[in-house]
């Protein structure tokens, strides 16, 4: 009986400790989202999933700032897809070669082939709202990065991803950002927000980017 009581106590303490850690992580996440205007991040989940990763950049010398929530254990992809189908301004395949991509200064510096000048947003009867370039990250113990990223696709994501745009507008929305010289006329500064879904791998990426 005493051994059982000790085991129960250990499990209880472990549960409490994990709960406190998850709560601290969620509070930190919610605080980080408040750095952005509410209308830019209102579609992000209120809480973090059990398996996630945050990727962010707020260094204005990079010529863009962004915040991304990689959800590796989403609750319901189907439900989200239905919502996005109704609310999105447009959706693209990650392999689409006509995508308009916002890149950090370092990406262009280290790979000159990534420096692409865009003449217009509207191409092939489609509005190609700007999206971020998804730089390769390592998610050790979660998933092989090769299942997420692509060295071939201009988006940086693998073919399995669908990209949904929830909003995008030109204009200066973040102090310290200079007009982007490779963007079309009128889009030197702006913001976009959206969601990427990989149904095959059960991955959702919530993102917002300002340039």
N, C-alpha and C positions, 0 to 999 in steps of 0.2 A: 504493500500500500504506500509506504514512504517513497519508494522508487517511482511509482506512478504519479505521486504528488509532485515530486521534483521535476519529472518530465513535463507535466502539465504547466508547472511554473515557468520552465525554460521556454516552452512553446508560447506561452502567454507573453513573456518578456520579448521574445523574438518578434511576435506579432505587433506589439506596441512599438518596438524599435523601427520596424519596417514601415509602420503607419506614419511615424513621425518623419522618417526620411522622405516618404512619398509626399507628405504634406508640405515639407520644406521645398521640395523640388517644384511642386505645383505653385506655391506662393512666389518662388523665384521666377517661374515661367510667366505668371500673370503680371508680375512687376515689369518684366522685360517687354511684354506686349504694350504696356502703358507708355513706353517711350515713343510709340507711333500713334498718329491720329486714330481715334477709335474706328472711323469708317474704313480704315485700311486693313484692320485686323479683326473686324467683327465676325468673320467667318471661321476664325481659328477656334478649335475646341476650347471649352472653359478649363478643362483639366487634361493632364497628360495621360496617355495610355500606359499600359504596364511595360511596354517595350518601345522606346522612342530615342530620338537623338535630335538635338537642336544645333543648327548651323546658322551662324550669323556674321555680319560684318557691318560695323557702324563707322568705319574709317572713311571719311569723305575724300581723302587723297586717292582712294581706290576708284573714284568717279561714280560710285554707286554705293548704296547701303541696302542691306537685305536681312530678312529674318525667315528661317525655314524650320518647320516642325516635321521631321520624318517619323511617321507612325508605322511601326512594324507589326502592330497587333490591333488593327482597326476593328471597331465594333460591328459596323455594317457598311460595306462598300456599296452594295446594291442600293441602299437607301440614299447614300450620298450621291451616287451616279444619277439617280432620278432627280434629286434637287439640282444638281449641276446642269442637267439637260434642260431644265426649266429656267434657271437663273443666269447661265453663262452667256457672255457676249459672243463667244465663239469657242471652238475646240479644235485642237490640232493633234496630229501624230508626232511623236518625238522625233521621228525620222524625216519629217517634212523639211525639204531643203530651202523652202521659202520663208522660214521662221526669221523673225527679227529678234536678235539676241543682244542683251545687255551684258557686257563682260567687265570684270575688274581690270584695273590698269596692269596688274601683275600678270594676268592671263595673256594679254596682248603683248606685254614686254618679253615674256619668255617664249612665245610662239607667234611670230609675225603673221602666220597664215590665219590666225584667229581675228585679225583686224579686217573687218568687212565694213564697207561703207554702204549704207542703205539709202536709196533714193526716195522710197515711198513706203507707206504702211499698207496701202491697198494694192494687192497684187493677185492676179489670176482670179478675179471676181471674189476675193476674200480679204477681209480686214485682218491683217497680221499684227495684232497688238503685241508690243514688246514683252518678252519673257526673260528671266535670268538664264545665264549660262550655268549649268549645274556642274560645278567643279567636283572632281573625284574626291570622295572622303572614304576613310576606312572605318568600318563598323565591326571591329573584331568581336567575335563571340555572338554576333547577331546574324549577319548575312555576308556573303561574299560580295565585295563591291562590284565584281564583274557582272553580277546579276542586276545591277542598278545603272551603271554607267556605260557609255560607249565612246570610243575614240574616233568613231566615224561620223556619228550624227552631230549636226551643228548645235543641237540643244545640250549635248553632253549626256543625255539619258539614253537608255537602251530602247529598242523597238517596242518593248512591251508597255511603254507608258503612253497614256492619253493625257493631253494637257488642256485644262479648262480655264478660260479667262473670265473672271467675275467682274473686273472693272479695270479700266486703264484710261488715263487722261494726261495730256501734255501740261506742262507748267512747273514752276519751281516749288517743291513741297518739302525741301530739307535744306536748312541753312548750311552754306559751305560747299555746295555742289555746283560745279561749273558746267555750262552747256556742253553736252557731248557732241564732239565734232563729227563722229561717224553716223549719227542718227539723221533721219530725214528732216527737212525744213519744218520748223514748228514743233518738233519733238526733241529738241536739244536737252530739255529737262522734262521729267514726268514721273509717273508711277504706274505700276501694274500690280494686280493681285490675282491669285488663282490657286488651283489645285491640280496636282498630277496624280494619276491613279495607275497603278500596275496591278490589274486584277489577277494576273497569273501568280504573282509573288505575294499578294496581299500587302501592298505597300501604298500608303497615301503620303503625299508631300504637300503640306500647306505652305504657301509662300507669299511674300510681299517684297517688291523691289522698288527702290526710288533712285532715280539718277538725275 
